[in-house]
Amino acid sequence: MESQNLPERWLRGPVENIIPLLQPVAHALLQAQDEINAMTAGLPDDILWKTPGGKASIAFHLKHIAGVHDRLLTYAGGNQLSDQQMQFLKSEGKSDPSITLSTLLSDLNKQFDTTLKALANFSTESLTEPRGVGRKQSPSTVIGLLFHIAEHTMRHTGQLLVTIAVLK
């Protein structure tokens, strides 16, 4: 059955191995993954770095979503970003015509899988643990970071949808 004939992810029941309090996060991520893969199907590589109206490119959104997942999971785990993560952050908006849609989607889908597997490792008790974000150690909590992964992903999914519509 095609995903367009299925109800949205939040109406398909619980995601296996994920605690009830994180089900909305998992559902939002799975919904975004479905929508991103559907809306990018068949896009030509030559439009990936175009910035209509000076707004972010398709490639930026795809790289940024994956990067945000990785970075926020790092903070949720109580760790700081590595040099490699900082380099990736700096590269997200830099045009690289050698990067294909296939590569971007493969990397993003792997990160979605990694994020969903990571969600299964959090317990209800761990969700309110404090976490510092960034060099300034801005205050957050595990659940705040995990919720922000979902919220930020959906924000960029919406922006991506508009960018694709404009470029088509």
N, C-alpha and C positions, 0 to 999 in steps of 0.2 A: 504494500500500500504506500502511495506517495505521501510524503510528509505534509503536503498542502491539504490533504484530505483528513488529516489527523487534527484533534484539538490541540490547542497550545499546550506546552509542556506542563504547566502547573495543573492542568486538568487531566493528566495522564497517570496520576498517582505518585506515590513517593519514589524517590530515587534511592536505589538499593545502597545500603551501608552508610547512609548519611543521616545524622541525628535530626529529629523533627525541627529544631530551631534553625537548622541550616538548609532545610528543604527549599525555602524561597530563593536562597542564593543559588542552589543547584539548578532549580527550575529556570531562573533567569539566564544562567550561563548556557544551559542547553538550548533555550529558546534563541538566544543570540547566535549560538553556533549554527543552528538550523537556518536562521534568516540570513546570516552572512554567507554561508555556503550557497544558498539558493540565489541570493541577489548578485553574487559575483560570477555565477556560472556563465561561461562564454564571453567574459569580458576580454578584450584584446590587451595585451601587455603594454602597448604604446600609450595607453591612457592612465596607467597606474600612478604616475608622478605628476599628472596635470593638477593644477590648483585653481579651480574655477572661482573667480571673484576673489582670488588671494586666500581662499580657505584651504584647509588641509587636504592632502591628496588621499586617494584610495590606499596607496601603499603605506602612507603614514598611519592611517587608522588601523590597518591590519597589523603592522609592526607594534604600534603603541598599545593596542589591546593586549597582545601577548606579553609585552614588556611590563605593563602594569600588573598583570596577574603574577608574574615572576617576582616583581619587586614587593608587592603587598604581601604575598605569601612569605617572603623572607622576613618582613617585619612581623607578621603574625606569628612566625616561629621564634621570635625574640632575637633575631639576628640583624646585622647591618649589611648593606649592599657590598658586593665584591667589586673589584676594579672592572671585571668583565661586565657586570650588570651596569655599571656607570658608563662604560664604553657603548653598550647597546643603547642606553638612554640617549646618549649624545648622537647616535646614528639614526635614530628613528625618523627624523625629518629630512635627512640628507638624501637627495635624489641619487638613485643607483639604477640606471636603466638595465643593468645586467640581471637584476632580480626579477623573476617571473611571478605571475599570479599563482602558478602551481606551487612554487617554493613558499610564497607568503602564506598560502592556505594550508600547506602541509605543516609549516612551523606553528601557525595559529591553532590548528586542530590538535597538534601534539600538546600545546600548552593548555588548551581546554581540558584534554584528558588528564594532564598532570594536575591541574587545579582541582578537578573533580575527585581525583584520587586523594589529594591532600585534604579536601573537605572531610573525607571519611576518617581522618586521623584526629579530628578535634572532638573533644568531649563537651558535654553540656557545662561541666564544671570549669573548663578552660576558657569559655567564651568571655567571661568578664575580667580576665587577667589583663592588667595594664600592659601597653606596649608603647615604645617610643618610635616615632617616625622621623627618619632623616637625620641629618647632622645636628639639627636643633632639638631632636628628640621630642617633637610635638606629641602631646598626649593623645593616645587612642586606646582601644581595647582590641582583643582578638576579634570579637564579633563586629566591631566597628570597621576593622580592616577587611574582613571577609565580606561584609555587606557592601563596602565601597568597591570591592572587585566587581560585584554584580551591578551596582549602580553605574559605575564608570564604564563598564562594558556596554550596558544598554544605551548610555549617552552617546558613546562613539558609534554604536550600531545604527542609531538614528541618524547621526551626522553622515555616516557612510552611505546610508540609503539615499539621502538627499544628494550627496556628491555624485553617486552613480547615476541617479536620475538626470541630473544636470549634464553630465558628460555623455550620456546616451543621446 
